[in-house]
Amino acid sequence: MKKTDCFQSQIDFFLMWKLSILLIILGISTSCARLPDIYPPDSSPVPKVKLKCDQPFLKNKWQLVHSIKAVLPNDQKEVMIGTIILAPEKKIIHCVITSIEGIVLLETVYNKNVTINRAIPPFDSADIAAGLMNDVRLIFLKPEGSLIESGLTANGSNICRYKKDDGMIEDVIVPQEGGWEINQYDSCFGLNRTVKAEFLTKHESVEMNDNIPERLELTAHGFLGYKLSFDLIESVRLTTRNYQREP
């Protein structure tokens, strides 16, 4: 066999191998996965589990300022400052993203719909603004879907499972040792988003008050996946005295 024929055979084999892997991936993606199992609590009643699952979500009006490190699909890294004002009772979000030099990249408001007040390319995309608001809602606001199951995970963490009208599933997981995790699945149970919260200092576990984690990490899974790391700079609880405008 000539060297050129051997080399061509290797190329053909490599291409067929890549095609096979692609077909396997496509086959997996078209079949529904299985959600993690939920076990009934051993001793604590289910209502206590539900209270634990409420801990990640804000109940009062806050202004939060974070340093945001973004790793984009092309492995490009960006550092930004995010100022987020949340009014959970009204489900209103006001978000301003600036560069570290102070240039406003995006200012957008969510109030049932997403409104872009100010943006510069590429942040002037409606899809980017909507995606940002969906991520912020996932991190800070209680799921809008129905609670369909609650209990414990295999390792003993509290878990509540919510299902939205569009079939999306959100698992809220609160371990006994602190912090929390939120896993969002699509209607076919494929993992879509993961949020992890970390406290760098000790916090008392108070179900009815807001606990603001110092570090948050959101991972968007998939071919165009990305990662956002939030490091808390400032948190201010807002009242009518220190903040007059909506939200």
C-alpha positions as CSV (number, residue, x, y, z in Angstrom):
1,M,0.0,0.0,0.0
2,K,1.3,3.4,-0.9
3,K,1.9,5.9,1.8
4,T,-0.6,8.3,0.3
5,D,-3.3,5.5,0.4
6,C,-2.4,4.7,4.0
7,F,-2.7,8.3,4.9
8,Q,-6.0,8.6,3.1
9,S,-7.3,5.6,5.0
10,Q,-6.3,7.1,8.3
11,I,-8.2,10.3,7.3
12,D,-11.2,8.3,6.3
13,F,-11.2,6.3,9.5
14,F,-10.9,9.5,11.6
15,L,-13.8,11.1,9.7
16,M,-16.0,8.0,10.2
17,W,-15.1,8.0,13.9
18,K,-16.1,11.6,14.2
19,L,-19.3,11.0,12.3
20,S,-20.1,8.0,14.6
21,I,-19.5,10.1,17.7
22,L,-21.7,12.8,16.3
23,L,-24.5,10.3,15.6
24,I,-24.3,8.9,19.1
25,I,-24.5,12.5,20.6
26,L,-27.5,13.3,18.4
27,G,-29.1,10.0,19.4
28,I,-28.6,10.8,23.1
29,S,-29.9,14.3,22.7
30,T,-33.1,13.2,21.1
31,S,-34.0,10.8,23.9
32,C,-35.0,12.0,27.4
33,A,-32.6,11.6,30.3
34,R,-33.6,10.7,33.8
35,L,-33.8,13.2,36.7
36,P,-32.0,12.5,40.0
37,D,-34.0,10.5,42.5
38,I,-35.7,12.2,45.4
39,Y,-36.1,10.2,48.7
40,P,-38.6,10.9,51.4
41,P,-37.1,12.6,54.5
42,D,-36.3,10.3,57.4
43,S,-37.4,12.4,60.3
44,S,-37.9,16.0,59.3
45,P,-41.4,16.7,58.0
46,V,-41.7,17.8,54.3
47,P,-42.7,21.4,55.3
48,K,-39.3,21.8,57.0
49,V,-37.7,20.7,53.7
50,K,-39.7,23.3,51.9
51,L,-38.5,26.0,54.3
52,K,-34.9,24.9,53.6
53,C,-35.5,25.1,49.9
54,D,-36.7,28.7,50.2
55,Q,-33.3,29.8,51.7
56,P,-31.6,30.6,48.4
57,F,-34.2,33.1,47.2
58,L,-34.5,36.7,48.2
59,K,-37.6,37.8,50.0
60,N,-36.8,41.5,50.4
61,K,-35.7,44.3,48.1
62,W,-31.9,44.4,47.6
63,Q,-29.2,46.1,45.6
64,L,-26.3,43.8,44.9
65,V,-23.0,44.7,43.3
66,H,-20.8,41.9,42.0
67,S,-17.6,41.5,40.1
68,I,-18.5,39.2,37.3
69,K,-16.0,36.9,35.5
70,A,-17.4,35.5,32.3
71,V,-15.9,32.6,30.3
72,L,-17.6,32.6,26.9
73,P,-18.1,29.7,24.4
74,N,-14.9,30.6,22.5
75,D,-13.0,30.5,25.8
76,Q,-12.7,34.3,25.8
77,K,-12.6,35.7,29.3
78,E,-14.3,39.0,30.3
79,V,-14.5,40.9,33.7
80,M,-17.4,43.2,34.4
81,I,-19.3,44.8,37.2
82,G,-22.9,43.9,37.7
83,T,-25.4,46.0,39.7
84,I,-28.7,44.2,40.3
85,I,-31.7,45.6,42.0
86,L,-34.4,43.0,42.8
87,A,-37.9,43.4,44.1
88,P,-39.0,39.8,44.7
89,E,-42.5,40.5,45.7
90,K,-43.2,42.3,42.4
91,K,-40.8,40.0,40.4
92,I,-39.0,43.1,39.0
93,I,-35.3,43.2,38.2
94,H,-33.2,46.2,37.2
95,C,-29.7,45.2,36.0
96,V,-26.8,47.4,34.9
97,I,-23.6,45.8,33.5
98,T,-20.5,48.0,33.3
99,S,-17.0,47.5,32.2
100,I,-14.3,47.8,34.9
101,E,-13.6,51.3,33.5
102,G,-17.2,52.3,34.3
103,I,-18.7,52.2,30.8
104,V,-22.3,51.1,30.8
105,L,-22.5,48.0,28.5
106,L,-26.1,47.1,29.2
107,E,-29.0,48.5,31.3
108,T,-32.1,46.4,31.2
109,V,-35.3,45.9,33.3
110,Y,-37.5,42.8,33.7
111,N,-41.1,43.4,34.6
112,K,-43.0,40.6,33.0
113,N,-41.1,41.5,29.8
114,V,-37.5,42.6,29.2
115,T,-36.8,46.2,28.3
116,I,-33.4,47.5,27.2
117,N,-32.8,51.0,28.4
118,R,-29.2,51.3,27.2
119,A,-26.8,49.0,25.4
120,I,-23.7,49.0,23.2
121,P,-22.8,46.2,20.8
122,P,-22.7,43.3,21.3
123,F,-24.9,43.8,24.4
124,D,-27.7,45.5,22.4
125,S,-29.0,42.1,21.4
126,A,-32.5,41.3,22.7
127,D,-31.4,37.6,23.1
128,I,-28.5,38.6,25.3
129,A,-30.7,40.8,27.5
130,A,-33.3,38.1,27.8
131,G,-30.7,35.5,28.6
132,L,-29.1,37.7,31.3
133,M,-32.5,38.2,32.9
134,N,-33.3,34.5,32.9
135,D,-30.0,33.8,34.6
136,V,-30.6,36.4,37.2
137,R,-34.1,35.1,37.9
138,L,-32.8,31.6,38.2
139,I,-30.1,32.7,40.8
140,F,-32.1,35.0,43.0
141,L,-35.9,34.5,42.6
142,K,-38.0,31.5,43.7
143,P,-39.1,29.3,40.8
144,E,-42.4,30.3,39.2
145,G,-43.4,26.7,38.5
146,S,-45.4,24.3,40.7
147,L,-43.7,22.3,43.5
148,I,-44.1,18.7,42.3
149,E,-41.8,16.9,44.7
150,S,-39.6,17.4,47.8
151,G,-37.4,15.4,50.1
152,L,-33.8,14.4,50.3
153,T,-31.1,13.6,47.8
154,A,-28.9,10.5,47.9
155,N,-26.4,12.3,50.1
156,G,-29.0,13.7,52.5
157,S,-29.4,17.3,51.1
158,N,-32.8,18.9,51.1
159,I,-34.3,19.1,47.6
160,C,-37.4,20.7,46.1
161,R,-38.4,20.1,42.5
162,Y,-40.4,22.6,40.5
163,K,-42.0,22.3,37.1
164,K,-42.8,25.2,34.9
165,D,-45.6,25.5,32.4
166,D,-43.1,25.0,29.5
167,G,-41.9,21.7,30.9
168,M,-38.7,23.1,32.4
169,I,-37.6,21.5,35.7
170,E,-35.7,23.3,38.5
171,D,-34.1,21.3,41.4
172,V,-33.3,23.5,44.4
173,I,-30.7,21.6,46.6
174,V,-29.7,22.8,50.1
175,P,-27.1,20.7,51.8
176,Q,-27.0,20.4,55.6
177,E,-23.5,22.0,55.8
178,G,-24.5,25.3,54.0
179,G,-24.5,26.8,50.6
180,W,-26.9,25.6,47.9
181,E,-27.2,24.4,44.3
182,I,-29.9,24.9,41.6
183,N,-30.1,22.6,38.6
184,Q,-32.3,23.6,35.7
185,Y,-33.3,20.9,33.2
186,D,-35.1,21.2,29.8
187,S,-38.4,19.5,29.1
188,C,-36.4,16.3,28.1
189,F,-34.5,16.4,31.4
190,G,-31.2,17.5,29.8
191,L,-29.1,19.7,32.2
192,N,-29.4,23.3,31.1
193,R,-28.1,25.5,33.9
194,T,-26.3,24.9,37.2
195,V,-26.0,27.5,40.0
196,K,-23.7,27.0,43.0
197,A,-23.6,29.4,46.0
198,E,-20.8,29.6,48.5
199,F,-20.5,31.4,51.8
200,L,-16.9,32.5,52.6
201,T,-17.9,33.5,56.2
202,K,-20.1,31.7,58.6
203,H,-23.8,32.5,58.4
204,E,-26.6,31.6,60.8
205,S,-29.2,29.5,59.1
206,V,-32.4,31.7,59.3
207,E,-35.1,30.5,57.0
208,M,-37.2,33.7,57.1
209,N,-34.3,36.1,56.4
210,D,-32.2,36.7,53.3
211,N,-28.7,35.1,53.3
212,I,-26.5,36.7,50.6
213,P,-23.7,34.4,49.4
214,E,-20.3,36.0,48.8
215,R,-19.7,33.8,45.7
216,L,-22.0,32.5,43.0
217,E,-21.2,30.5,39.9
218,L,-23.6,29.9,37.0
219,T,-22.8,27.4,34.3
220,A,-24.7,27.2,31.1
221,H,-24.3,23.7,29.7
222,G,-24.3,22.7,26.0
223,F,-22.4,23.5,22.8
224,L,-22.6,27.2,23.3
225,G,-22.1,27.0,27.1
226,Y,-20.6,29.7,29.3
227,K,-19.7,30.3,32.9
228,L,-20.4,33.4,35.1
229,S,-18.7,33.8,38.4
230,F,-20.1,36.4,40.8
231,D,-18.1,37.8,43.7
232,L,-20.1,40.0,46.0
233,I,-18.8,43.6,46.4
234,E,-21.7,45.2,48.2
235,S,-25.2,44.2,49.3
236,V,-27.7,46.9,50.5
237,R,-31.2,46.1,51.6
238,L,-33.5,48.8,50.1
239,T,-36.3,50.6,51.8
240,T,-38.4,53.6,50.8
241,R,-36.0,55.7,52.7
242,N,-32.8,54.7,50.8
243,Y,-34.3,54.0,47.4
244,Q,-37.3,55.9,45.9
245,R,-37.5,54.6,42.4
246,E,-38.9,51.3,41.1
247,P,-38.3,48.4,41.4
